[in-house]
Amino acid sequence: MKKVMVCMLFLLAVFSLYSEDASWSREINELYQSSAYTKFIDAVYNALPVMEIEQRFRDFTVSLDSGEYSREIAALVKAQASMLLGKHFTVEEYCMDKSTALQYLQLSEKLLENVSFSNTYLSALSSSVRAETAGSFFLLDPPAYIFSYGLSASRLIDEALSLDPINTQALLLLVNKYLHTPVFFGGSVRRGKETLDLLTAAESSMFTFQLFTLYELRGLVAVREKKTDIALNWYNKALYLFPGNNYIQKLIAEIN
């Protein structure tokens, strides 16, 4: 009887945690699907003029601050948006600006520094945002950041997946890591492809910006396997989502 009671209490605890995570997930999904956030994402991924991208970022943060969101969720989603903007200033040739990139990446870092997340779901999301922020710092200045942000990006991906093994964003970052890291340091097209296969079941629930990354990475795997027709198919699927994306246009031009 005692064992039955213990099992019942365990199941009730698991159900409670699942319900809580589902509630947080719904709230974050609503934010990612909101008009203000969608407009911001479209501006970033379609490489609109810098002033317009920054204005849409401000519009989104205003709508976020005026909403009735918890401190945890507001910090998490604002940090993710700030990271994307900092990354944009880091990698897009038409607007490369190291100083501005640093400001947005540091803002992303600061937003998550002093927040204690109440469950593993939000903690995993936080770790994945911090991992991508660290990776963007590294891209900004590899020699300066290789032993700080370069190493912490990898650690944070592992941390996110230890908290939530099916965290979509962390799995996409892991694929990116496998495909862009030298073999000597753990890079592997095979492992990248295997990780992409794990994401197949989650594809229907991904946000547009995640699908874009998924298609881009599948295209890159096909290029590494010298399957150019398949690569072009994936790249064109990514470009269909964001027709103004400079990076995908460049990858297509390299194949053609």
VEXFIDO-642668 format. One record per residue (C-alpha): residue number from 0; residue in one letter; z, x, y. Coordinates in nm, 4 decimals, m for minus. Layout:
<nodes>
<node><n>NUM</n><res>A</res><z>Z</z><x>X</x><y>Y</y></node>
...
</nodes>
This chain:
<nodes>
<node><n>0</n><res>M</res><z>0.0000</z><x>0.0000</x><y>0.0000</y></node>
<node><n>1</n><res>K</res><z>0.0865</z><x>0.2845</x><y>0.2346</y></node>
<node><n>2</n><res>K</res><z>m0.2530</z><x>0.4485</x><y>0.1746</y></node>
<node><n>3</n><res>V</res><z>m0.4305</z><x>0.1203</x><y>0.2494</y></node>
<node><n>4</n><res>M</res><z>m0.2426</z><x>0.0883</x><y>0.5786</y></node>
<node><n>5</n><res>V</res><z>m0.3321</z><x>0.4454</x><y>0.6772</y></node>
<node><n>6</n><res>C</res><z>m0.7005</z><x>0.3806</x><y>0.6016</y></node>
<node><n>7</n><res>M</res><z>m0.6931</z><x>0.0576</x><y>0.8023</y></node>
<node><n>8</n><res>L</res><z>m0.5377</z><x>0.2341</x><y>1.1009</y></node>
<node><n>9</n><res>F</res><z>m0.8004</z><x>0.5096</x><y>1.0774</y></node>
<node><n>10</n><res>L</res><z>m1.0862</z><x>0.2590</x><y>1.0681</y></node>
<node><n>11</n><res>L</res><z>m0.9425</z><x>0.0713</x><y>1.3658</y></node>
<node><n>12</n><res>A</res><z>m0.9197</z><x>0.3981</x><y>1.5611</y></node>
<node><n>13</n><res>V</res><z>m1.2809</z><x>0.4877</x><y>1.4770</y></node>
<node><n>14</n><res>F</res><z>m1.3994</z><x>0.1409</x><y>1.5755</y></node>
<node><n>15</n><res>S</res><z>m1.2086</z><x>0.1650</x><y>1.9035</y></node>
<node><n>16</n><res>L</res><z>m1.3672</z><x>0.5016</x><y>1.9861</y></node>
<node><n>17</n><res>Y</res><z>m1.7132</z><x>0.3746</x><y>1.8924</y></node>
<node><n>18</n><res>S</res><z>m1.6714</z><x>0.0686</x><y>2.1156</y></node>
<node><n>19</n><res>E</res><z>m1.5543</z><x>0.2867</x><y>2.4033</y></node>
<node><n>20</n><res>D</res><z>m1.8478</z><x>0.5248</x><y>2.3625</y></node>
<node><n>21</n><res>A</res><z>m2.0886</z><x>0.2295</x><y>2.3477</y></node>
<node><n>22</n><res>S</res><z>m1.9455</z><x>0.0981</x><y>2.6730</y></node>
<node><n>23</n><res>W</res><z>m1.9885</z><x>0.4335</x><y>2.8471</y></node>
<node><n>24</n><res>S</res><z>m2.3375</z><x>0.4652</x><y>2.7022</y></node>
<node><n>25</n><res>R</res><z>m2.4422</z><x>0.1263</x><y>2.8413</y></node>
<node><n>26</n><res>E</res><z>m2.3177</z><x>0.2181</x><y>3.1884</y></node>
<node><n>27</n><res>I</res><z>m2.5009</z><x>0.5507</x><y>3.1919</y></node>
<node><n>28</n><res>N</res><z>m2.8155</z><x>0.3891</x><y>3.0545</y></node>
<node><n>29</n><res>E</res><z>m2.8068</z><x>0.1368</x><y>3.3386</y></node>
<node><n>30</n><res>L</res><z>m2.7843</z><x>0.4196</x><y>3.5913</y></node>
<node><n>31</n><res>Y</res><z>m3.0692</z><x>0.6151</x><y>3.4337</y></node>
<node><n>32</n><res>Q</res><z>m3.2811</z><x>0.2990</x><y>3.4383</y></node>
<node><n>33</n><res>S</res><z>m3.1895</z><x>0.2030</x><y>3.7955</y></node>
<node><n>34</n><res>S</res><z>m3.4589</z><x>0.1812</x><y>4.0604</y></node>
<node><n>35</n><res>A</res><z>m3.3100</z><x>0.4607</x><y>4.2745</y></node>
<node><n>36</n><res>Y</res><z>m3.2851</z><x>0.7029</x><y>3.9818</y></node>
<node><n>37</n><res>T</res><z>m3.6325</z><x>0.6159</x><y>3.8521</y></node>
<node><n>38</n><res>K</res><z>m3.7816</z><x>0.6839</x><y>4.1945</y></node>
<node><n>39</n><res>F</res><z>m3.6042</z><x>1.0195</x><y>4.2067</y></node>
<node><n>40</n><res>I</res><z>m3.7268</z><x>1.1184</x><y>3.8594</y></node>
<node><n>41</n><res>D</res><z>m4.0836</z><x>1.0151</x><y>3.9440</y></node>
<node><n>42</n><res>A</res><z>m4.0717</z><x>1.2294</x><y>4.2581</y></node>
<node><n>43</n><res>V</res><z>m3.9440</z><x>1.5375</x><y>4.0737</y></node>
<node><n>44</n><res>Y</res><z>m4.1694</z><x>1.5204</x><y>3.7692</y></node>
<node><n>45</n><res>N</res><z>m4.4800</z><x>1.4236</x><y>3.9684</y></node>
<node><n>46</n><res>A</res><z>m4.4168</z><x>1.7108</x><y>4.2114</y></node>
<node><n>47</n><res>L</res><z>m4.4172</z><x>1.5001</x><y>4.5265</y></node>
<node><n>48</n><res>P</res><z>m4.3604</z><x>1.6728</x><y>4.8636</y></node>
<node><n>49</n><res>V</res><z>m4.0229</z><x>1.8458</x><y>4.8797</y></node>
<node><n>50</n><res>M</res><z>m3.8917</z><x>1.6369</x><y>5.1693</y></node>
<node><n>51</n><res>E</res><z>m3.9652</z><x>1.3176</x><y>4.9763</y></node>
<node><n>52</n><res>I</res><z>m3.7928</z><x>1.4451</x><y>4.6616</y></node>
<node><n>53</n><res>E</res><z>m3.4804</z><x>1.5372</x><y>4.8565</y></node>
<node><n>54</n><res>Q</res><z>m3.4798</z><x>1.2002</x><y>5.0333</y></node>
<node><n>55</n><res>R</res><z>m3.4970</z><x>1.0193</x><y>4.7003</y></node>
<node><n>56</n><res>F</res><z>m3.2098</z><x>1.2352</x><y>4.5758</y></node>
<node><n>57</n><res>R</res><z>m3.0045</z><x>1.1297</x><y>4.8793</y></node>
<node><n>58</n><res>D</res><z>m3.1006</z><x>0.7650</x><y>4.8280</y></node>
<node><n>59</n><res>F</res><z>m2.9863</z><x>0.7854</x><y>4.4669</y></node>
<node><n>60</n><res>T</res><z>m2.6530</z><x>0.9507</x><y>4.5503</y></node>
<node><n>61</n><res>V</res><z>m2.5860</z><x>0.6869</x><y>4.8180</y></node>
<node><n>62</n><res>S</res><z>m2.6538</z><x>0.4070</x><y>4.5688</y></node>
<node><n>63</n><res>L</res><z>m2.4326</z><x>0.5853</x><y>4.3150</y></node>
<node><n>64</n><res>D</res><z>m2.1451</z><x>0.6319</x><y>4.5602</y></node>
<node><n>65</n><res>S</res><z>m2.1625</z><x>0.2688</x><y>4.6705</y></node>
<node><n>66</n><res>G</res><z>m2.1510</z><x>0.1389</x><y>4.3140</y></node>
<node><n>67</n><res>E</res><z>m1.8405</z><x>0.0596</x><y>4.1113</y></node>
<node><n>68</n><res>Y</res><z>m1.8674</z><x>0.3525</x><y>3.8728</y></node>
<node><n>69</n><res>S</res><z>m1.5892</z><x>0.5630</x><y>3.7279</y></node>
<node><n>70</n><res>R</res><z>m1.5340</z><x>0.9112</x><y>3.8673</y></node>
<node><n>71</n><res>E</res><z>m1.6444</z><x>1.0571</x><y>3.5347</y></node>
<node><n>72</n><res>I</res><z>m1.9804</z><x>0.8795</x><y>3.5226</y></node>
<node><n>73</n><res>A</res><z>m2.0553</z><x>0.9269</x><y>3.8930</y></node>
<node><n>74</n><res>A</res><z>m1.9904</z><x>1.3015</x><y>3.8672</y></node>
<node><n>75</n><res>L</res><z>m2.1890</z><x>1.3351</x><y>3.5448</y></node>
<node><n>76</n><res>V</res><z>m2.5032</z><x>1.1539</x><y>3.6608</y></node>
<node><n>77</n><res>K</res><z>m2.5001</z><x>1.3081</x><y>4.0091</y></node>
<node><n>78</n><res>A</res><z>m2.4609</z><x>1.6546</x><y>3.8526</y></node>
<node><n>79</n><res>Q</res><z>m2.7589</z><x>1.5900</x><y>3.6254</y></node>
<node><n>80</n><res>A</res><z>m2.9753</z><x>1.4832</x><y>3.9215</y></node>
<node><n>81</n><res>S</res><z>m2.8627</z><x>1.7809</x><y>4.1287</y></node>
<node><n>82</n><res>M</res><z>m2.9392</z><x>2.0156</x><y>3.8385</y></node>
<node><n>83</n><res>L</res><z>m3.2917</z><x>1.8727</x><y>3.8041</y></node>
<node><n>84</n><res>L</res><z>m3.3531</z><x>1.9257</x><y>4.1745</y></node>
<node><n>85</n><res>G</res><z>m3.2204</z><x>2.2822</x><y>4.1623</y></node>
<node><n>86</n><res>K</res><z>m3.4358</z><x>2.3532</x><y>3.8575</y></node>
<node><n>87</n><res>H</res><z>m3.7381</z><x>2.2111</x><y>4.0417</y></node>
<node><n>88</n><res>F</res><z>m3.6870</z><x>2.4559</x><y>4.3292</y></node>
<node><n>89</n><res>T</res><z>m3.6474</z><x>2.7332</x><y>4.0719</y></node>
<node><n>90</n><res>V</res><z>m3.9628</z><x>2.6897</x><y>3.8635</y></node>
<node><n>91</n><res>E</res><z>m4.2212</z><x>2.4996</x><y>4.0705</y></node>
<node><n>92</n><res>E</res><z>m4.4502</z><x>2.7497</x><y>4.2398</y></node>
<node><n>93</n><res>Y</res><z>m4.5380</z><x>2.5184</x><y>4.5284</y></node>
<node><n>94</n><res>C</res><z>m4.1769</z><x>2.4929</x><y>4.6444</y></node>
<node><n>95</n><res>M</res><z>m3.9962</z><x>2.7993</x><y>4.5066</y></node>
<node><n>96</n><res>D</res><z>m3.6880</z><x>2.8449</x><y>4.7218</y></node>
<node><n>97</n><res>K</res><z>m3.4079</z><x>3.0516</x><y>4.5722</y></node>
<node><n>98</n><res>S</res><z>m3.1561</z><x>2.9627</x><y>4.8419</y></node>
<node><n>99</n><res>T</res><z>m3.2089</z><x>2.5863</x><y>4.8111</y></node>
<node><n>100</n><res>A</res><z>m3.2171</z><x>2.6079</x><y>4.4306</y></node>
<node><n>101</n><res>L</res><z>m2.8784</z><x>2.7808</x><y>4.4358</y></node>
<node><n>102</n><res>Q</res><z>m2.7294</z><x>2.5090</x><y>4.6563</y></node>
<node><n>103</n><res>Y</res><z>m2.8278</z><x>2.2306</x><y>4.4184</y></node>
<node><n>104</n><res>L</res><z>m2.7322</z><x>2.4216</x><y>4.1032</y></node>
<node><n>105</n><res>Q</res><z>m2.3955</z><x>2.5121</x><y>4.2539</y></node>
<node><n>106</n><res>L</res><z>m2.3441</z><x>2.1472</x><y>4.3497</y></node>
<node><n>107</n><res>S</res><z>m2.4128</z><x>2.0443</x><y>3.9901</y></node>
<node><n>108</n><res>E</res><z>m2.1630</z><x>2.3022</x><y>3.8680</y></node>
<node><n>109</n><res>K</res><z>m1.8997</z><x>2.1965</x><y>4.1212</y></node>
<node><n>110</n><res>L</res><z>m1.9321</z><x>1.8251</x><y>4.0409</y></node>
<node><n>111</n><res>L</res><z>m1.8312</z><x>1.8866</x><y>3.6788</y></node>
<node><n>112</n><res>E</res><z>m1.5710</z><x>2.1579</x><y>3.7371</y></node>
<node><n>113</n><res>N</res><z>m1.2677</z><x>1.9421</x><y>3.8007</y></node>
<node><n>114</n><res>V</res><z>m1.3494</z><x>1.6350</x><y>3.5918</y></node>
<node><n>115</n><res>S</res><z>m1.1626</z><x>1.5700</x><y>3.2682</y></node>
<node><n>116</n><res>F</res><z>m1.3751</z><x>1.3506</x><y>3.0436</y></node>
<node><n>117</n><res>S</res><z>m1.1908</z><x>1.0892</x><y>2.8433</y></node>
<node><n>118</n><res>N</res><z>m1.4015</z><x>1.0943</x><y>2.5244</y></node>
<node><n>119</n><res>T</res><z>m1.6337</z><x>1.3106</x><y>2.3193</y></node>
<node><n>120</n><res>Y</res><z>m1.9463</z><x>1.1169</x><y>2.4207</y></node>
<node><n>121</n><res>L</res><z>m1.9050</z><x>1.1973</x><y>2.7902</y></node>
<node><n>122</n><res>S</res><z>m1.7824</z><x>1.5501</x><y>2.7137</y></node>
<node><n>123</n><res>A</res><z>m2.0987</z><x>1.6163</x><y>2.5125</y></node>
<node><n>124</n><res>L</res><z>m2.3173</z><x>1.4897</x><y>2.7971</y></node>
<node><n>125</n><res>S</res><z>m2.1262</z><x>1.7078</x><y>3.0410</y></node>
<node><n>126</n><res>S</res><z>m2.1773</z><x>2.0146</x><y>2.8216</y></node>
<node><n>127</n><res>S</res><z>m2.5517</z><x>1.9465</x><y>2.7974</y></node>
<node><n>128</n><res>V</res><z>m2.5820</z><x>1.9147</x><y>3.1785</y></node>
<node><n>129</n><res>R</res><z>m2.3805</z><x>2.2345</x><y>3.2239</y></node>
<node><n>130</n><res>A</res><z>m2.6020</z><x>2.4080</x><y>2.9659</y></node>
<node><n>131</n><res>E</res><z>m2.9206</z><x>2.3132</x><y>3.1504</y></node>
<node><n>132</n><res>T</res><z>m2.7638</z><x>2.4131</x><y>3.4811</y></node>
<node><n>133</n><res>A</res><z>m2.6721</z><x>2.7521</x><y>3.3369</y></node>
<node><n>134</n><res>G</res><z>m3.0244</z><x>2.7911</x><y>3.1997</y></node>
<node><n>135</n><res>S</res><z>m3.1666</z><x>2.7146</x><y>3.5442</y></node>
<node><n>136</n><res>F</res><z>m2.9418</z><x>2.9777</x><y>3.7026</y></node>
<node><n>137</n><res>F</res><z>m3.0775</z><x>3.2246</x><y>3.4464</y></node>
<node><n>138</n><res>L</res><z>m3.4395</z><x>3.1329</x><y>3.5285</y></node>
<node><n>139</n><res>L</res><z>m3.3627</z><x>3.1847</x><y>3.8947</y></node>
<node><n>140</n><res>D</res><z>m3.2733</z><x>3.5520</x><y>3.8407</y></node>
<node><n>141</n><res>P</res><z>m3.2787</z><x>3.6668</x><y>3.4732</y></node>
<node><n>142</n><res>P</res><z>m3.1576</z><x>4.0267</x><y>3.5285</y></node>
<node><n>143</n><res>A</res><z>m2.8624</z><x>3.9097</x><y>3.7373</y></node>
<node><n>144</n><res>Y</res><z>m2.7580</z><x>3.6186</x><y>3.5171</y></node>
<node><n>145</n><res>I</res><z>m2.8453</z><x>3.7238</x><y>3.1614</y></node>
<node><n>146</n><res>F</res><z>m2.4884</z><x>3.8171</x><y>3.0660</y></node>
<node><n>147</n><res>S</res><z>m2.3268</z><x>3.5251</x><y>3.2447</y></node>
<node><n>148</n><res>Y</res><z>m2.5332</z><x>3.2097</x><y>3.2633</y></node>
<node><n>149</n><res>G</res><z>m2.7820</z><x>3.3222</x><y>2.9996</y></node>
<node><n>150</n><res>L</res><z>m2.5098</z><x>3.3498</x><y>2.7368</y></node>
<node><n>151</n><res>S</res><z>m2.3102</z><x>3.0493</x><y>2.8546</y></node>
<node><n>152</n><res>A</res><z>m2.6188</z><x>2.8233</x><y>2.8323</y></node>
<node><n>153</n><res>S</res><z>m2.6414</z><x>2.8913</x><y>2.4597</y></node>
<node><n>154</n><res>R</res><z>m2.2672</z><x>2.8427</x><y>2.4106</y></node>
<node><n>155</n><res>L</res><z>m2.2711</z><x>2.5123</x><y>2.5985</y></node>
<node><n>156</n><res>I</res><z>m2.5571</z><x>2.3768</x><y>2.3848</y></node>
<node><n>157</n><res>D</res><z>m2.3511</z><x>2.4532</x><y>2.0754</y></node>
<node><n>158</n><res>E</res><z>m2.0465</z><x>2.2934</x><y>2.2376</y></node>
<node><n>159</n><res>A</res><z>m2.2373</z><x>1.9735</x><y>2.3174</y></node>
<node><n>160</n><res>L</res><z>m2.3657</z><x>1.9452</x><y>1.9612</y></node>
<node><n>161</n><res>S</res><z>m2.0237</z><x>2.0128</x><y>1.8111</y></node>
<node><n>162</n><res>L</res><z>m1.8954</z><x>1.7130</x><y>2.0092</y></node>
<node><n>163</n><res>D</res><z>m2.1987</z><x>1.4935</x><y>1.9397</y></node>
<node><n>164</n><res>P</res><z>m2.4465</z><x>1.6219</x><y>1.6762</y></node>
<node><n>165</n><res>I</res><z>m2.7071</z><x>1.3617</x><y>1.7779</y></node>
<node><n>166</n><res>N</res><z>m2.6892</z><x>1.4263</x><y>2.1523</y></node>
<node><n>167</n><res>T</res><z>m3.0558</z><x>1.3930</x><y>2.2537</y></node>
<node><n>168</n><res>Q</res><z>m3.0426</z><x>1.6162</x><y>2.5588</y></node>
<node><n>169</n><res>A</res><z>m2.8588</z><x>1.8940</x><y>2.3760</y></node>
<node><n>170</n><res>L</res><z>m3.1072</z><x>1.8822</x><y>2.0865</y></node>
<node><n>171</n><res>L</res><z>m3.3993</z><x>1.9112</x><y>2.3296</y></node>
<node><n>172</n><res>L</res><z>m3.2281</z><x>2.2114</x><y>2.4908</y></node>
<node><n>173</n><res>L</res><z>m3.1769</z><x>2.3629</x><y>2.1448</y></node>
<node><n>174</n><res>V</res><z>m3.5504</z><x>2.3300</x><y>2.0700</y></node>
<node><n>175</n><res>N</res><z>m3.6298</z><x>2.4914</x><y>2.4041</y></node>
<node><n>176</n><res>K</res><z>m3.3918</z><x>2.7741</x><y>2.3164</y></node>
<node><n>177</n><res>Y</res><z>m3.5575</z><x>2.8333</x><y>1.9788</y></node>
<node><n>178</n><res>L</res><z>m3.9069</z><x>2.8389</x><y>2.1303</y></node>
<node><n>179</n><res>H</res><z>m3.8345</z><x>3.0601</x><y>2.4311</y></node>
<node><n>180</n><res>T</res><z>m3.5889</z><x>3.3100</x><y>2.2828</y></node>
<node><n>181</n><res>P</res><z>m3.7237</z><x>3.6299</x><y>2.1235</y></node>
<node><n>182</n><res>V</res><z>m3.7044</z><x>3.6306</x><y>1.7435</y></node>
<node><n>183</n><res>F</res><z>m3.4604</z><x>3.9249</x><y>1.7570</y></node>
<node><n>184</n><res>F</res><z>m3.2123</z><x>3.7028</x><y>1.9450</y></node>
<node><n>185</n><res>G</res><z>m3.2531</z><x>3.3963</x><y>1.7229</y></node>
<node><n>186</n><res>G</res><z>m3.5803</z><x>3.2444</x><y>1.8386</y></node>
<node><n>187</n><res>S</res><z>m3.7695</z><x>3.0523</x><y>1.5698</y></node>
<node><n>188</n><res>V</res><z>m4.0683</z><x>2.8189</x><y>1.5854</y></node>
<node><n>189</n><res>R</res><z>m3.9741</z><x>2.6847</x><y>1.2431</y></node>
<node><n>190</n><res>R</res><z>m3.6203</z><x>2.5940</x><y>1.3492</y></node>
<node><n>191</n><res>G</res><z>m3.7529</z><x>2.4464</x><y>1.6717</y></node>
<node><n>192</n><res>K</res><z>m3.9907</z><x>2.2271</x><y>1.4748</y></node>
<node><n>193</n><res>E</res><z>m3.7144</z><x>2.1206</x><y>1.2352</y></node>
<node><n>194</n><res>T</res><z>m3.4949</z><x>2.0206</x><y>1.5289</y></node>
<node><n>195</n><res>L</res><z>m3.7804</z><x>1.8196</x><y>1.6797</y></node>
<node><n>196</n><res>D</res><z>m3.8092</z><x>1.6345</x><y>1.3501</y></node>
<node><n>197</n><res>L</res><z>m3.4440</z><x>1.5326</x><y>1.3864</y></node>
<node><n>198</n><res>L</res><z>m3.5327</z><x>1.3667</x><y>1.7169</y></node>
<node><n>199</n><res>T</res><z>m3.8054</z><x>1.1447</x><y>1.5691</y></node>
<node><n>200</n><res>A</res><z>m3.5656</z><x>0.8592</x><y>1.4963</y></node>
<node><n>201</n><res>A</res><z>m3.4274</z><x>0.8711</x><y>1.8517</y></node>
<node><n>202</n><res>E</res><z>m3.7665</z><x>0.8626</x><y>2.0242</y></node>
<node><n>203</n><res>S</res><z>m3.7653</z><x>0.4862</x><y>2.0822</y></node>
<node><n>204</n><res>S</res><z>m3.4367</z><x>0.5076</x><y>2.2751</y></node>
<node><n>205</n><res>M</res><z>m3.5233</z><x>0.8097</x><y>2.4905</y></node>
<node><n>206</n><res>F</res><z>m3.5607</z><x>0.7934</x><y>2.8663</y></node>
<node><n>207</n><res>T</res><z>m3.8984</z><x>0.8799</x><y>3.0176</y></node>
<node><n>208</n><res>F</res><z>m3.7891</z><x>1.2262</x><y>3.1302</y></node>
<node><n>209</n><res>Q</res><z>m3.6619</z><x>1.3010</x><y>2.7787</y></node>
<node><n>210</n><res>L</res><z>m3.9867</z><x>1.1810</x><y>2.6187</y></node>
<node><n>211</n><res>F</res><z>m4.1756</z><x>1.4066</x><y>2.8589</y></node>
<node><n>212</n><res>T</res><z>m3.9765</z><x>1.7075</x><y>2.7370</y></node>
<node><n>213</n><res>L</res><z>m4.0176</z><x>1.6012</x><y>2.3747</y></node>
<node><n>214</n><res>Y</res><z>m4.3984</z><x>1.5851</x><y>2.4070</y></node>
<node><n>215</n><res>E</res><z>m4.4085</z><x>1.9125</x><y>2.5981</y></node>
<node><n>216</n><res>L</res><z>m4.2080</z><x>2.0902</x><y>2.3268</y></node>
<node><n>217</n><res>R</res><z>m4.4185</z><x>1.9419</x><y>2.0470</y></node>
<node><n>218</n><res>G</res><z>m4.7258</z><x>2.0677</x><y>2.2309</y></node>
<node><n>219</n><res>L</res><z>m4.5737</z><x>2.4130</x><y>2.2578</y></node>
<node><n>220</n><res>V</res><z>m4.4988</z><x>2.4190</x><y>1.8831</y></node>
<node><n>221</n><res>A</res><z>m4.8623</z><x>2.3243</x><y>1.8138</y></node>
<node><n>222</n><res>V</res><z>m4.9809</z><x>2.6066</x><y>2.0414</y></node>
<node><n>223</n><res>R</res><z>m4.7599</z><x>2.8548</x><y>1.8560</y></node>
<node><n>224</n><res>E</res><z>m4.9129</z><x>2.7291</x><y>1.5311</y></node>
<node><n>225</n><res>K</res><z>m5.2632</z><x>2.7680</x><y>1.6849</y></node>
<node><n>226</n><res>K</res><z>m5.3317</z><x>2.3938</x><y>1.6556</y></node>
<node><n>227</n><res>T</res><z>m5.4868</z><x>2.3503</x><y>1.9990</y></node>
<node><n>228</n><res>D</res><z>m5.6244</z><x>1.9987</x><y>1.9456</y></node>
<node><n>229</n><res>I</res><z>m5.2796</z><x>1.8726</x><y>1.8475</y></node>
<node><n>230</n><res>A</res><z>m5.1235</z><x>2.0601</x><y>2.1399</y></node>
<node><n>231</n><res>L</res><z>m5.3647</z><x>1.8969</x><y>2.3841</y></node>
<node><n>232</n><res>N</res><z>m5.2799</z><x>1.5563</x><y>2.2415</y></node>
<node><n>233</n><res>W</res><z>m4.9081</z><x>1.6104</x><y>2.3042</y></node>
<node><n>234</n><res>Y</res><z>m4.9630</z><x>1.7581</x><y>2.6495</y></node>
<node><n>235</n><res>N</res><z>m5.1818</z><x>1.4632</x><y>2.7480</y></node>
<node><n>236</n><res>K</res><z>m4.9114</z><x>1.2245</x><y>2.6294</y></node>
<node><n>237</n><res>A</res><z>m4.6649</z><x>1.4059</x><y>2.8558</y></node>
<node><n>238</n><res>L</res><z>m4.9112</z><x>1.3985</x><y>3.1454</y></node>
<node><n>239</n><res>Y</res><z>m4.9612</z><x>1.0251</x><y>3.0970</y></node>
<node><n>240</n><res>L</res><z>m4.5913</z><x>0.9777</x><y>3.1738</y></node>
<node><n>241</n><res>F</res><z>m4.6041</z><x>1.1911</x><y>3.4904</y></node>
<node><n>242</n><res>P</res><z>m4.9696</z><x>1.2459</x><y>3.5965</y></node>
<node><n>243</n><res>G</res><z>m4.8760</z><x>1.4747</x><y>3.8852</y></node>
<node><n>244</n><res>N</res><z>m4.6788</z><x>1.7234</x><y>3.6784</y></node>
<node><n>245</n><res>N</res><z>m4.7898</z><x>2.0772</x><y>3.7677</y></node>
<node><n>246</n><res>Y</res><z>m4.6459</z><x>2.2472</x><y>3.4614</y></node>
<node><n>247</n><res>I</res><z>m4.8271</z><x>2.0316</x><y>3.2055</y></node>
<node><n>248</n><res>Q</res><z>m5.1514</z><x>2.0551</x><y>3.4034</y></node>
<node><n>249</n><res>K</res><z>m5.1183</z><x>2.4343</x><y>3.3868</y></node>
<node><n>250</n><res>L</res><z>m5.0552</z><x>2.4300</x><y>3.0101</y></node>
<node><n>251</n><res>I</res><z>m5.3645</z><x>2.2129</x><y>2.9551</y></node>
<node><n>252</n><res>A</res><z>m5.5748</z><x>2.4432</x><y>3.1733</y></node>
<node><n>253</n><res>E</res><z>m5.4599</z><x>2.7448</x><y>2.9675</y></node>
<node><n>254</n><res>I</res><z>m5.5866</z><x>2.5804</x><y>2.6476</y></node>
<node><n>255</n><res>N</res><z>m5.9153</z><x>2.4660</x><y>2.7988</y></node>
</nodes>
